[in-house]
Structures are given as structure tokens and as C-alpha cells.
Amino acid sequence: MIRRVALVGAAVVLAAGGPVGVVRAQDVESAIHNPVRFTGDVVTMGQVYGHTGIAGRWPDESFSIGFTPQLTLFNDVSMGLDLLLSTQGSTAQQSINQLGFNPSWRWITLHAGDFSDDYSEMTVQGTRVRGAGFDLTPGLFRISFQGGQSQRAVFAGDGTSVYARNLFAGLVGFGRPDASYVNVTVVKAKDDPNSIRQALIDTTLIDTIPVALRPQEQTRPQENLVVGVGGQLTLLDRRLVLKGEGDGAVVTHDLDSPLANPDAVRFGSLVSSFMPLRLSSSGDYAYKLDGTYAFGSGAVRAGYQYIGPGYTSLGLSYLINDRRAITLGGNVGLLENRVLLQGQLQHQNDDVLGQKVATTNQDAVMLSAALRPTDNLSASVTAMGTAVVNDASIDTFAVNDHSYALTTNLALQESLLGRPAIYSLAYGIQRTHDVSVVAPVPRVTVHNLSASVQVNLSRAISVAPSLSLAATQTVGAATQENLFFGFRGTGRFLEGRLTASFDASETFTNSRGVTGVNSQLAYALPWASRLMFQTRYNHYAALGGEPAFTESFATLTVSRSF
């Protein structure tokens, strides 16, 4: 009895993360009977690779194990761990081994080890950190911090080496993510200049090599500071959503460059209090505005983005700067959504400051319509056009690329020999043309016609043969034809515990035959476990002076949820 009262008291205290005393009876009862729950997944995978006729492009054998346990106390406190170990890790590349620990309770989440916490697409996104952090969301507030190593040193010796990099980022916000909110973000990243130099000394005994013959560090250590403000505003019962973000960044491209006088630079004294300014330092800004208005069964959208040529955030895995983009689009459903119309227009250009010899403009337009006149018949058509053109006055630098595409699809649900079937037919045409004066590319037109039928032989087995033909027409050259035959079969047996799939294809590309055979078996084992076996075989016939070769894979995966 004393133990039961103690558990009730603990459950009430832990559940009182919000308003005191607001505790659901079922939560308390569940916490009493299940005070500790241990759940998660473990996945092990082994793969063998074989090849003949060519050098191997994959390891002959590889193995990986992933472990994601989750510990929950009193239905309220949770602690998670993410572990990934693989034999494909290497000192010549960024390691893929991962270990992360992410406990959470109410509005508190902690991070330790390997984790990724995105803030926005112009500050921190897609970057995995090995370190620590936290996310706090009490009420309408959000407070977040992360810090650690975002990149380990890799000495390649061929100019592609990278320095070890440490990243620290924080965010303070107020509001609701699905309504109106405002966030302030700060990002600081810095490379370790000694992380590669030590590798040079350790691997080449650099002191014994004449200065003129010593390996050169072509990559340079960097430092970066980003400050940004972003938010969202919802109006008219959330039919109108306005979203925006503005960020400023300072980056030092070479930490070995001499120090600069901050007083000689606008806002230099302020910036130098957070990071020293050097002769290789520069600053720029970026911002974006987006708006969406929903009406009935449709919506319209508009967006504008500006990224200065000097804007850099080392908290991003990918960024294209020196860019201005405008987007317009919308969609609408008619006749009880039996007719769906969609369109989008995009314009993008570089040289936002007019400093380049030529400005490159990229334009793209897309229009699509989907029609469902009856419940068993549907059709769609999509048209796209793109153009990449610059205004270079010298023919050598001129760019003038155009491409157009039209695709149509038709699907009919009917029967074949008394069995339910789905007939599909598709046709597409694509044309590209580069009319540059110095290196013109002949006009290329590609026609693609495909057909397939999926037949349910029984409730457990279905088959789907397919056929497609592609013809490539190039001005001044003979037409090339590619023919594809395919067959796919799937089945579910033993009351769904065993699933199987098989597909085979034969492709003739430029008079070269390619045979592919894939299979998969999956079986549900006791104790929430699953066994999967996959094979993949590809044979490429000889073509001219190119010899025939074969590649094959076999993969065994065992997983268990607990």
C-alpha cells in the first residue's frame, strides 16, 4: 500500500509540468502499473558484393548495427539513445558511426553525442553535431542551444582536406509553430587551424622536406558568425500566413590572415567583440518573405528570397549565395475536386550587386491538370518549361539553354479475365536546346511511351508486366531507341507474416543489353522481430570495345522492436 501511494505521488509530481493539479486519471493509473517502460529498435545488416569484368565499386563485405532504445518513466520522462556503427567508416572520409542520447521530460529535451537540430534554412539546417544541447519549450517560449564538433579533420593530401570545425548555435523564440511566432538565432562556427597541420607533420615528416617541395594546404581555416530574426504571422483565421526571415553573417575565409582594424569598418567594433576581424573577413546579409492565402478548395502563394554574394553560414550543409528568387504559384479544385489545377512560376538570377561580367537568369514555369471523370478513370497532364540565359557580351561566356517537357498519364481500374486490374498508359516528350554561339548543343528531343497492367491474381498475389520505349532524336545524328521489358510480382503468405517480391527487367540501351533481377523476402518472427533477405543482380552485355560485366548484392537484415 505504501508503495502504491508513493507511485501515485511521483506520478502527480512528474505530471505537473504544466498547470499544477491538472493530471488525467488514466495517465496516473498507467504510471502506477507501468512506472518504467523500455522500448526501441535494433537493426543489424550484413551485405556481400560480387563482381566480374570490372573493378569492385563497393566493399566485398560490410556490416552495420543500429540501436535506438527509449526509456520512459511514469509516462512522462523519456530518455533516448541513437547508436549507429558501420564497417564503412574510414579515416579518409567523415565517419558515419553515430551515438546519440536524447532524454526528454515535458517541455525539456536534452541532446548528447551525435544529433541534428535545425533552426532555419539560412542559419542551421542539415548539420550533425557531436556534442551537447537542449531544447526548452515552456508555454509559448522556445529556448535552444547546441554545441560541439560539426566536422572532423580529414587530411587527403590532394587539396580536398578539411579542418576540424566546432559549431555553437542558440535560438530564443516566442509563439506557436503552427500559428504566429518570432525567433532570434545566433550561430558561431570556427575551424581548428592546427587540425590539418598536425596531420601533415605526422604523415609526411614535413621538417625533413625542402620548403619548396612541402605539401600545401589549399583549403583554409574559417570562422563564421550569423545573427538572424525570423517569424510567422497568421491572419484571417489562419487563411493568410506570412513568413519571413532576415540574417546577417560575417565570415573570415582564412584564420591565418592578418588582423584588421575594426574601427575602420562599419559596425566593426561591435562584431569584433564576438569574433576578431581579419583582412580576409567579409560580411553580407540574406532575407526571405513568403505568403500563402487559402480560399475554399484552393490557395495562392508568393515568395521572395535574397542571398547576398558574401553571405555564408557554416551551420548549413548546403547553400547557394549570390541569388535573388521570386516564386508565384497556386492550386484550385473544381467540381468537387474531380478537376485539380496547379501552376507555379519561378525566376532566379545571380549577380545581385551587378559586379559580374554577365547576369544569369533562370526561369521555370509549370502547369498541371488532373481529371477524374469517373471513380475508376483518372488522367493528368503536366507541362514544364525552363530557360537559363545570361547577357554576356562575349560569345565565349554566353549561356542560352532552353528545355520543355510535356507528360500525360491515364489510369483505368477494370478487370482482366475476371480479376481486378489497373491499366496505366503514359506518354512524355522532352526537348532541350543550347544555342550558345561558341559551343552550341544540337536540339535533342526525347519521346517516352510506357504501358503497364497490374492484376490481382488473388488476395495475396499480384503481378504487373510493363513495357516502355524511349526514342532520342538529335539533330544531325541517328535516332537512338531504348526498349524496356519488366515484370514484377508480389505476394503475402502465412497470414501476412511472409511477404515476397520479385522483379526482372531487360533493357536495350544504345544496342547494349542490361539484365536486372531483384528479389526480397521478409518474415515476421516472434517477439516483434523481422527477418529480411534481399538480392540484386545486374548484367551488362559487351558493347564495342567495352567488355561485359556483372554486379550482384545479397543483403540480410534482422530487426527487432521491443
C-alpha positions as CSV (number, residue, x, y, z in Angstrom):
1,M,0.0,0.0,0.0
2,I,2.8,2.4,0.9
3,R,4.5,1.6,-2.5
4,R,1.2,2.4,-4.3
5,V,0.8,5.7,-2.6
6,A,4.4,6.6,-3.4
7,L,3.9,5.8,-7.1
8,V,0.8,7.9,-7.2
9,G,2.6,10.8,-5.6
10,A,5.5,10.5,-8.0
11,A,3.2,10.4,-11.0
12,V,1.3,13.5,-9.8
13,V,4.6,15.4,-9.3
14,L,6.0,14.4,-12.7
15,A,2.8,15.2,-14.5
16,A,2.6,18.7,-13.0
17,G,4.9,20.2,-15.7
18,G,2.0,22.3,-16.8
19,P,-0.7,23.9,-14.6
20,V,-0.4,22.4,-11.1
21,G,-3.0,19.7,-10.4
22,V,-4.1,19.2,-14.0
23,V,-3.5,15.4,-14.2
24,R,-5.5,13.0,-16.2
25,A,-6.7,9.9,-14.2
26,Q,-5.7,7.5,-17.0
27,D,-2.2,8.9,-17.0
28,V,-1.8,8.3,-13.3
29,E,-3.2,4.8,-13.5
30,S,-0.9,3.9,-16.3
31,A,2.1,5.3,-14.5
32,I,1.2,3.2,-11.4
33,H,1.0,-0.1,-13.4
34,N,3.9,0.8,-15.8
35,P,6.3,3.1,-14.0
36,V,9.2,2.0,-16.2
37,R,8.9,1.2,-19.9
38,F,11.9,0.3,-22.1
39,T,11.2,0.4,-25.9
40,G,13.2,0.8,-29.1
41,D,14.6,-0.9,-32.2
42,V,17.8,-2.7,-33.0
43,V,18.7,-3.3,-36.7
44,T,21.6,-5.3,-37.9
45,M,22.6,-5.6,-41.6
46,G,25.2,-7.6,-43.4
47,Q,25.9,-7.3,-47.1
48,V,28.2,-9.2,-49.6
49,Y,29.1,-7.8,-53.0
50,G,30.3,-9.7,-56.0
51,H,31.6,-8.5,-59.4
52,T,33.1,-9.9,-62.6
53,G,34.6,-8.0,-65.5
54,I,35.2,-4.7,-63.7
55,A,37.0,-3.5,-60.6
56,G,34.8,-3.6,-57.4
57,R,32.9,-0.4,-56.7
58,W,31.7,-1.5,-53.2
59,P,33.3,-3.3,-50.3
60,D,33.2,-7.1,-50.7
61,E,31.6,-7.4,-47.2
62,S,30.0,-4.7,-45.0
63,F,28.2,-4.8,-41.7
64,S,26.2,-2.2,-39.7
65,I,24.2,-2.2,-36.5
66,G,21.7,0.5,-35.3
67,F,20.3,0.7,-31.8
68,T,17.7,3.2,-30.7
69,P,16.5,2.4,-27.1
70,Q,13.9,4.6,-25.3
71,L,13.4,4.6,-21.6
72,T,10.2,6.1,-20.2
73,L,9.5,6.7,-16.5
74,F,6.0,7.3,-15.3
75,N,4.7,8.0,-18.8
76,D,6.4,11.4,-18.6
77,V,10.2,11.3,-18.5
78,S,11.8,9.8,-21.6
79,M,15.5,9.1,-22.4
80,G,16.6,8.0,-25.9
81,L,19.8,6.8,-27.4
82,D,20.8,6.6,-31.0
83,L,23.7,4.4,-32.0
84,L,25.0,3.5,-35.5
85,L,28.1,1.5,-36.1
86,S,29.3,0.6,-39.6
87,T,32.3,-1.1,-41.2
88,Q,32.2,1.5,-43.9
89,G,33.8,4.2,-41.7
90,S,37.2,5.4,-42.8
91,T,39.9,7.9,-41.9
92,A,39.7,9.3,-45.4
93,Q,36.1,10.5,-45.0
94,Q,33.7,11.8,-42.5
95,S,32.8,9.0,-40.1
96,I,29.2,7.6,-40.3
97,N,29.4,6.0,-36.9
98,Q,26.9,7.7,-34.6
99,L,26.0,7.7,-30.9
100,G,23.3,10.0,-29.6
101,F,21.5,10.3,-26.3
102,N,18.3,12.4,-26.2
103,P,16.3,12.3,-22.9
104,S,13.1,14.4,-22.6
105,W,10.6,15.4,-19.9
106,R,7.6,17.5,-20.6
107,W,9.0,20.6,-22.3
108,I,12.7,19.7,-21.8
109,T,14.8,17.8,-24.3
110,L,18.5,17.2,-23.9
111,H,21.0,16.1,-26.5
112,A,24.3,14.4,-26.1
113,G,26.6,12.7,-28.6
114,D,25.6,12.9,-32.3
115,F,22.4,14.9,-33.1
116,S,21.0,17.4,-35.6
117,D,18.7,20.3,-34.5
118,D,17.5,22.5,-37.4
119,Y,16.7,26.2,-36.8
120,S,16.1,27.7,-40.3
121,E,17.2,27.1,-43.9
122,M,19.6,30.1,-43.8
123,T,21.2,29.6,-40.3
124,V,21.4,25.9,-39.1
125,Q,20.0,23.0,-41.2
126,G,21.1,19.5,-42.1
127,T,24.3,19.7,-39.9
128,R,25.0,16.9,-37.5
129,V,26.9,17.9,-34.3
130,R,28.9,15.7,-32.0
131,G,28.5,17.4,-28.7
132,A,25.6,18.5,-26.4
133,G,22.5,20.7,-26.5
134,F,19.0,21.3,-25.2
135,D,15.5,22.4,-26.3
136,L,13.2,24.1,-23.8
137,T,9.6,24.9,-24.8
138,P,7.8,26.1,-21.6
139,G,4.4,27.5,-22.8
140,L,4.9,29.9,-25.6
141,F,8.7,30.2,-25.3
142,R,11.4,28.2,-27.0
143,I,15.0,28.2,-25.9
144,S,17.5,26.1,-27.7
145,F,21.3,25.6,-27.7
146,Q,23.7,23.2,-29.4
147,G,27.4,23.0,-29.4
148,G,30.1,20.6,-30.5
149,Q,32.1,19.4,-33.4
150,S,30.3,19.6,-36.8
151,Q,33.2,18.4,-38.9
152,R,36.2,16.3,-38.1
153,A,39.6,16.9,-39.7
154,V,40.3,14.8,-42.8
155,F,43.8,15.0,-44.4
156,A,43.5,13.9,-48.0
157,G,46.7,15.3,-49.4
158,D,45.1,16.3,-52.7
159,G,43.7,19.7,-51.9
160,T,40.4,18.3,-50.6
161,S,41.4,18.2,-46.9
162,V,39.0,19.7,-44.4
163,Y,39.7,21.2,-40.9
164,A,38.1,20.2,-37.7
165,R,35.2,22.5,-37.0
166,N,33.3,23.5,-33.8
167,L,29.8,24.9,-34.0
168,F,27.8,26.7,-31.4
169,A,24.2,27.9,-32.0
170,G,21.4,29.2,-29.9
171,L,17.7,30.2,-30.5
172,V,15.2,32.1,-28.4
173,G,11.6,32.2,-29.6
174,F,8.1,33.1,-28.6
175,G,4.8,31.9,-30.0
176,R,3.4,28.8,-31.5
177,P,5.0,27.0,-34.5
178,D,1.5,26.4,-36.1
179,A,0.4,30.0,-35.6
180,S,2.4,33.2,-35.0
181,Y,5.9,33.3,-33.6
182,V,9.2,35.1,-33.7
183,N,12.7,33.6,-33.3
184,V,16.2,35.1,-32.7
185,T,19.1,32.9,-33.8
186,V,22.9,33.2,-33.2
187,V,25.4,30.8,-34.9
188,K,29.2,30.7,-34.3
189,A,31.5,28.3,-36.1
190,K,35.3,28.1,-36.1
191,D,37.8,25.8,-37.7
192,D,40.9,24.5,-35.9
193,P,43.9,25.6,-37.9
194,N,46.1,23.0,-36.3
195,S,44.0,20.0,-37.1
196,I,45.5,19.5,-40.6
197,R,48.9,20.9,-39.9
198,Q,49.4,18.1,-37.3
199,A,48.3,15.6,-39.9
200,L,50.9,16.9,-42.3
201,I,53.7,16.6,-39.7
202,D,52.5,13.1,-38.6
203,T,52.2,11.6,-42.1
204,T,55.0,13.3,-44.1
205,L,57.7,14.3,-41.7
206,I,57.4,17.8,-43.1
207,D,60.5,19.1,-41.4
208,T,62.7,16.8,-43.5
209,I,61.3,18.0,-46.8
210,P,62.6,21.1,-48.6
211,V,60.3,24.1,-48.2
212,A,59.6,24.3,-52.0
213,L,58.5,20.6,-52.1
214,R,56.4,20.6,-48.9
215,P,52.6,19.8,-49.2
216,Q,50.5,22.9,-49.4
217,E,47.3,23.5,-47.6
218,Q,44.9,24.5,-50.3
219,T,41.9,24.7,-48.0
220,R,41.9,27.5,-45.4
221,P,40.5,27.5,-41.8
222,Q,37.4,29.7,-41.5
223,E,35.4,31.4,-38.8
224,N,31.8,32.5,-39.1
225,L,29.2,34.4,-37.1
226,V,25.5,34.6,-38.1
227,V,22.7,36.5,-36.4
228,G,19.1,36.2,-37.6
229,V,15.5,37.0,-36.8
230,G,12.6,35.0,-38.3
231,G,8.9,34.7,-37.6
232,Q,5.4,33.9,-38.9
233,L,2.1,35.7,-38.7
234,T,-1.3,34.1,-39.2
235,L,-4.4,36.2,-40.0
236,L,-8.0,35.8,-41.1
237,D,-8.5,32.5,-39.1
238,R,-5.1,31.3,-40.4
239,R,-6.2,31.5,-44.1
240,L,-3.4,34.1,-44.6
241,V,0.0,33.0,-43.5
242,L,3.0,35.4,-43.7
243,K,6.5,34.1,-43.0
244,G,9.8,35.9,-43.1
245,E,13.5,35.7,-42.0
246,G,16.4,38.1,-42.1
247,D,20.0,37.1,-41.3
248,G,23.4,38.8,-41.2
249,A,26.7,37.0,-41.5
250,V,30.4,37.7,-41.1
251,V,32.9,35.1,-42.3
252,T,36.7,35.0,-42.1
253,H,38.0,33.0,-45.0
254,D,41.5,32.5,-43.7
255,L,42.2,32.5,-39.9
256,D,45.9,32.9,-40.8
257,S,45.4,36.3,-42.5
258,P,46.5,39.4,-40.6
259,L,44.2,41.2,-38.1
260,A,42.2,44.2,-39.4
261,N,41.4,47.5,-37.6
262,P,37.7,47.1,-36.6
263,D,37.3,50.8,-36.2
264,A,37.8,51.3,-39.9
265,V,34.8,49.0,-40.7
266,R,31.1,49.8,-40.2
267,F,29.9,48.0,-37.1
268,G,33.4,46.6,-36.9
269,S,33.8,47.3,-33.2
270,L,30.5,45.5,-32.4
271,V,31.4,42.5,-34.5
272,S,35.0,42.3,-33.2
273,S,33.6,41.8,-29.6
274,F,32.3,38.4,-30.8
275,M,35.0,37.4,-33.4
276,P,38.2,39.1,-34.4
277,L,38.2,40.7,-37.9
278,R,40.9,39.9,-40.3
279,L,41.9,41.1,-43.8
280,S,40.1,38.0,-45.2
281,S,36.8,38.8,-43.3
282,S,33.7,39.9,-45.1
283,G,30.0,40.4,-44.3
284,D,26.7,40.2,-46.0
285,Y,23.0,39.5,-45.4
286,A,20.1,37.4,-46.6
287,Y,16.3,37.5,-46.2
288,K,13.2,35.9,-47.4
289,L,9.4,36.6,-47.4
290,D,6.7,34.1,-48.1
291,G,2.9,34.4,-48.1
292,T,0.1,31.9,-48.6
293,Y,-3.7,32.6,-48.8
294,A,-6.1,29.7,-48.7
295,F,-9.6,30.0,-50.1
296,G,-12.2,27.3,-50.3
297,S,-10.6,24.4,-52.2
298,G,-7.6,26.4,-53.4
299,A,-4.6,28.5,-52.4
300,V,-2.2,31.1,-53.8
301,R,1.4,31.5,-52.9
302,A,4.1,34.1,-53.4
303,G,7.7,34.3,-52.2
304,Y,10.8,36.4,-52.5
305,Q,14.4,35.5,-51.4
306,Y,17.6,37.4,-51.5
307,I,21.0,35.9,-50.5
308,G,24.0,38.2,-50.8
309,P,27.2,37.1,-52.6
310,G,29.1,37.2,-49.4
311,Y,26.5,35.5,-47.1
312,T,27.8,32.3,-45.5
313,S,26.6,30.1,-42.7
314,L,28.8,27.2,-41.7
315,G,25.8,25.8,-39.9
316,L,24.3,24.8,-43.3
317,S,25.1,21.6,-45.1
318,Y,24.3,23.4,-48.5
319,L,23.8,27.0,-49.6
320,I,23.8,28.8,-52.9
321,N,24.6,32.5,-52.3
322,D,24.5,35.5,-54.7
323,R,20.9,34.7,-55.6
324,R,17.6,36.5,-55.9
325,A,14.5,34.4,-56.4
326,I,10.8,35.1,-57.0
327,T,8.1,32.4,-56.8
328,L,4.4,32.6,-57.7
329,G,2.0,29.7,-57.6
330,G,-1.4,28.4,-56.7
331,N,-3.8,25.5,-56.9
332,V,-7.5,25.0,-57.1
333,G,-10.0,22.1,-57.0
334,L,-13.2,22.3,-59.1
335,L,-16.3,20.1,-59.5
336,E,-15.9,18.6,-56.0
337,N,-12.2,18.2,-56.6
338,R,-12.7,16.0,-59.7
339,V,-10.6,18.6,-61.5
340,L,-7.4,19.8,-59.9
341,L,-5.4,22.7,-61.4
342,Q,-1.9,23.7,-60.3
343,G,0.6,26.2,-61.5
344,Q,4.0,27.7,-60.5
345,L,6.3,30.3,-61.8
346,Q,9.9,30.8,-60.7
347,H,12.5,33.4,-61.6
348,Q,16.1,33.4,-60.3
349,N,19.2,35.4,-61.1
350,D,22.7,35.8,-59.7
351,D,24.9,38.9,-59.8
352,V,22.6,40.7,-57.3
353,L,25.2,43.5,-56.9
354,G,25.9,43.9,-60.6
355,Q,29.6,43.0,-60.1
356,K,29.9,40.2,-62.6
357,V,30.6,40.4,-66.3
358,A,27.2,38.8,-67.0
359,T,24.0,38.1,-65.1
360,T,22.5,34.6,-65.4
361,N,18.7,34.4,-65.3
362,Q,16.8,31.1,-64.7
363,D,13.1,30.9,-65.3
364,A,10.8,28.0,-64.9
365,V,7.1,27.5,-65.3
366,M,4.9,24.5,-64.5
367,L,1.2,23.9,-65.3
368,S,-0.7,20.7,-64.4
369,A,-4.2,19.5,-64.5
370,A,-5.7,16.3,-63.1
371,L,-9.1,14.9,-64.1
372,R,-11.2,12.2,-62.5
373,P,-14.4,12.0,-64.6
374,T,-15.4,8.6,-63.0
375,D,-14.4,6.7,-59.9
376,N,-12.4,4.2,-62.0
377,L,-10.8,6.6,-64.5
378,S,-8.2,9.3,-64.0
379,A,-6.0,11.4,-66.3
380,S,-3.4,14.1,-65.8
381,V,-1.2,16.3,-68.0
382,T,1.8,18.4,-66.9
383,A,3.7,21.0,-68.9
384,M,7.1,22.4,-67.9
385,G,9.5,24.9,-69.4
386,T,12.9,26.2,-68.2
387,A,15.4,28.7,-69.6
388,V,18.9,29.6,-68.5
389,V,20.2,32.7,-70.2
390,N,22.8,35.3,-69.5
391,D,23.6,38.7,-71.0
392,A,27.3,38.1,-71.7
393,S,28.6,40.4,-74.5
394,I,31.4,37.9,-75.3
395,D,30.3,34.7,-77.1
396,T,32.7,32.7,-75.0
397,F,30.8,33.3,-71.8
398,A,27.3,33.3,-73.3
399,V,24.7,30.8,-72.0
400,N,21.4,30.2,-73.7
401,D,19.8,26.9,-72.6
402,H,16.1,26.0,-73.1
403,S,14.1,22.9,-72.2
404,Y,10.5,21.9,-72.4
405,A,8.6,18.8,-71.2
406,L,5.1,17.5,-71.5
407,T,3.8,14.4,-69.7
408,T,0.4,12.7,-69.8
409,N,-0.9,9.8,-67.7
410,L,-4.0,7.7,-67.9
411,A,-5.2,5.1,-65.4
412,L,-8.2,2.8,-65.6
413,Q,-9.5,0.3,-63.0
414,E,-11.2,-2.6,-64.7
415,S,-11.0,-6.3,-64.8
416,L,-8.9,-8.8,-66.8
417,L,-10.1,-12.3,-67.1
418,G,-12.4,-11.7,-64.2
419,R,-9.6,-10.4,-62.0
420,P,-9.3,-6.8,-60.7
421,A,-6.7,-4.9,-62.7
422,I,-5.3,-1.4,-63.2
423,Y,-4.3,-0.4,-66.7
424,S,-1.8,2.5,-67.0
425,L,-0.6,4.4,-70.1
426,A,1.8,7.3,-70.1
427,Y,3.5,9.4,-72.8
428,G,6.1,12.1,-72.4
429,I,8.1,14.4,-74.7
430,Q,11.1,16.5,-73.6
431,R,13.2,18.9,-75.8
432,T,16.4,20.7,-74.9
433,H,18.3,23.2,-76.9
434,D,21.5,25.2,-76.3
435,V,22.0,27.9,-78.8
436,S,25.3,29.2,-77.5
437,V,27.5,30.6,-80.3
438,V,30.8,29.1,-79.3
439,A,29.7,25.6,-78.2
440,P,26.2,25.1,-79.4
441,V,24.4,21.8,-78.5
442,P,22.1,20.3,-81.1
443,R,18.5,20.2,-80.3
444,V,17.6,16.9,-78.5
445,T,14.1,15.5,-78.4
446,V,13.1,12.5,-76.3
447,H,9.9,10.6,-76.6
448,N,8.9,8.1,-74.0
449,L,5.9,5.8,-74.1
450,S,5.1,3.3,-71.4
451,A,2.3,0.9,-70.5
452,S,1.6,-1.5,-67.7
453,V,-1.1,-3.6,-66.1
454,Q,-1.4,-4.7,-62.6
455,V,-3.5,-7.8,-62.0
456,N,-4.6,-9.2,-58.6
457,L,-4.5,-13.0,-59.1
458,S,-5.8,-13.5,-55.6
459,R,-6.0,-11.6,-52.4
460,A,-2.3,-12.5,-51.7
461,I,-0.7,-12.4,-55.1
462,S,-0.4,-9.7,-57.8
463,V,1.6,-9.4,-61.0
464,A,2.5,-6.4,-63.1
465,P,4.1,-6.7,-66.5
466,S,5.3,-3.4,-68.1
467,L,6.8,-2.2,-71.4
468,S,8.3,1.2,-72.3
469,L,10.0,2.7,-75.4
470,A,12.2,5.7,-75.4
471,A,13.4,7.4,-78.7
472,T,16.1,10.1,-78.6
473,Q,16.3,12.3,-81.6
474,T,19.4,14.6,-82.0
475,V,19.7,17.0,-84.9
476,G,22.5,15.7,-87.2
477,A,22.6,12.2,-85.6
478,A,20.8,8.9,-85.9
479,T,17.8,8.2,-83.6
480,Q,18.6,6.1,-80.6
481,E,16.0,3.7,-79.2
482,N,15.8,2.2,-75.8
483,L,13.5,-0.7,-75.1
484,F,12.5,-1.9,-71.6
485,F,10.6,-5.0,-70.6
486,G,9.7,-5.6,-67.0
487,F,7.8,-7.9,-64.7
488,R,7.0,-7.6,-61.0
489,G,5.3,-9.9,-58.7
490,T,4.3,-9.6,-55.0
491,G,2.8,-11.9,-52.6
492,R,1.7,-12.2,-48.9
493,F,1.6,-15.6,-47.3
494,L,1.2,-17.3,-43.9
495,E,-1.5,-14.9,-42.8
496,G,0.7,-12.0,-43.8
497,R,3.8,-13.0,-41.8
498,L,5.7,-13.7,-45.0
499,T,5.9,-11.2,-47.9
500,A,7.8,-11.7,-51.1
501,S,8.6,-9.7,-54.2
502,F,10.4,-10.4,-57.4
503,D,11.1,-8.2,-60.4
504,A,13.0,-8.8,-63.6
505,S,13.8,-6.5,-66.4
506,E,15.6,-6.4,-69.7
507,T,16.8,-3.1,-71.1
508,F,18.4,-2.4,-74.5
509,T,20.2,0.9,-74.3
510,N,22.2,2.0,-77.3
511,S,22.3,-1.6,-78.5
512,R,23.6,-2.8,-75.2
513,G,21.5,-5.2,-73.2
514,V,21.2,-4.8,-69.4
515,T,19.5,-7.6,-67.4
516,G,18.4,-6.9,-63.9
517,V,16.8,-9.3,-61.3
518,N,15.8,-8.3,-57.8
519,S,14.1,-10.3,-55.0
520,Q,13.1,-9.7,-51.5
521,L,11.8,-12.0,-48.7
522,A,10.6,-10.7,-45.4
523,Y,9.3,-12.8,-42.5
524,A,7.8,-11.6,-39.2
525,L,9.5,-13.5,-36.4
526,P,8.2,-13.9,-32.8
527,W,8.9,-11.1,-30.3
528,A,8.3,-8.3,-32.7
529,S,11.3,-9.3,-34.8
530,R,11.7,-9.2,-38.6
531,L,14.0,-11.1,-41.0
532,M,14.6,-9.7,-44.5
533,F,16.7,-11.1,-47.3
534,Q,17.4,-9.1,-50.5
535,T,19.3,-9.9,-53.7
536,R,20.2,-7.7,-56.6
537,Y,21.8,-8.9,-59.9
538,N,22.8,-6.8,-62.9
539,H,24.5,-8.0,-66.0
540,Y,25.7,-5.6,-68.7
541,A,26.4,-7.1,-72.1
542,A,29.5,-6.2,-74.1
543,L,29.3,-3.2,-76.4
544,G,32.0,-2.4,-78.9
545,G,35.3,-2.2,-77.0
546,E,33.5,-2.3,-73.6
547,P,33.6,-5.7,-72.0
548,A,30.6,-7.4,-70.4
549,F,30.5,-7.2,-66.6
550,T,28.2,-8.3,-63.7
551,E,27.5,-7.0,-60.3
552,S,25.5,-8.7,-57.5
553,F,24.4,-7.9,-54.0
554,A,23.0,-10.0,-51.2
555,T,21.8,-8.3,-48.0
556,L,20.5,-9.9,-44.8
557,T,18.7,-7.7,-42.2
558,V,17.4,-8.6,-38.8
559,S,15.4,-6.1,-36.8
560,R,13.6,-6.2,-33.6
561,S,11.2,-3.8,-31.8
562,F,10.9,-4.0,-28.1
